[in-house]
Amino acid sequence: MLVAGPLVGLCRSTIIDPGRLRAELELTREQGFASSYEETNVGVWGVAVPVVSGWDVVCAVGIAAPSPRLNKDLVLRAVRRSHATAEEIARALGRAVPPLALGEVTLGLSTARKRS
């Protein structure tokens, strides 16, 4: 289990609190994609969409770019394109992609503001 041991911070925005990590994983499940704002690399904003088989993640399609060059609209476009590509891969593998829920979407910005 990932959160059984101590979590190591790679950057100032890395989630190192197990409760916050669990909440972030739940948000990822709800939204259908993951987002990272400077959590593993300073100056990088990334998103990823999983290809799943049941509860297992088979692979993911992701995009990362310099955070100063991005805004919410560009990141949402990256999410949609990653989702479309993940769907193509999932069809080829006989797997699935979770649906996107882009209503009140969180794009990693909460992590950047609330450091653990």
N, C-alpha and C positions, 0 to 999 in steps of 0.2 A: 504494500500500500504506500503510495507516494507521500502521504502526509503523516506517516507513522514516525518518521525521524525528523530531525531539525531541517528546516528549509534554509538554504544559503542564498543570500542576496547577491545578485550579479551587478545590479545598478541600484540607484536610489529609489526606483519605482518597482523593483522586484517585490512580489508578494511573498512575505516570509511568515505571515501569521496563518496557521492552519485553518482557522475559521474563515478568514477572508478568502483563502484559496478555495475552500469548499463552496463558498458563495459565488466566487468567480466561475467555477466549474458548472454550477447550477445555472448561472446566467448564460454561459456558453450553450448549454443544452436548450434553454428556452429560446435563445436568439437563432440557433442553428449555425453559429460561427464563433470563433474566438478572436479576440482583439488584444493587442499588446502595444502600449505606448511607453517606450523606453524602459521596458521591464527586463530585457536581456542585453540590449545594446543602447548606449546613450545616443540620442539623435535618430532613433529608428522607430517607426510606427508600422505595425504589421497586422494583418488579418489572415485567418485560415478557416477553411471549410472542410469538415471531415467527410470521408467516405466510410460508411459503417456497414457492419454485418451484425445485426442484432444490437448488442450493447458494446461490441468491440469496434474500435477505430482501425480500419484497414490501412488507410493512408489519408493524407490531407493535401489540399491545394491552397497555397498561401502566397501572399504578396507582402513584401517589406520594402519600405522606401524611407528616405530622409524625412523625418517629421517636420522640419521647417518648410518643406515644399508641399505639404499636404494640408487639407482641411476636411471637414466632415463630409462634404459632398463628394470629393475625390475618393475618400475612404469608402463611402457607401457604394460608389461605382465599382471600386475594387472588390468589395464584398459580393456584389451581384455578378461580376465577371468570374470571380473565383467559384461562386456557386454554380454557374452555368458549366464551367469546365469540370468541376467535381461531378456534376450530373453525367456528363459525357463519359468520364472515367468509370463511374459507378455502373452505368449501363453496360460498358464493355466487360466489367468484372462480375456482373450479375449481383451487384450490391445496391445500396441506397444512400441517399444524402438527406439529412434532416431538412425540413422546410425552413425557410427564412422567416423570421418575425422581426420586421424592421420598424414597428410602431415606435415605441419609446426605447430606441436602441442606445446601448452604451458602447463606446468605442475606445475603451481603455483610458479615457480622460479622467475617470474617477480615481484610477490607480495613480496617475501622475499627481493628483492633488492630495491624496490620502496616503502618505508614505507610512510603511510599517517599520 
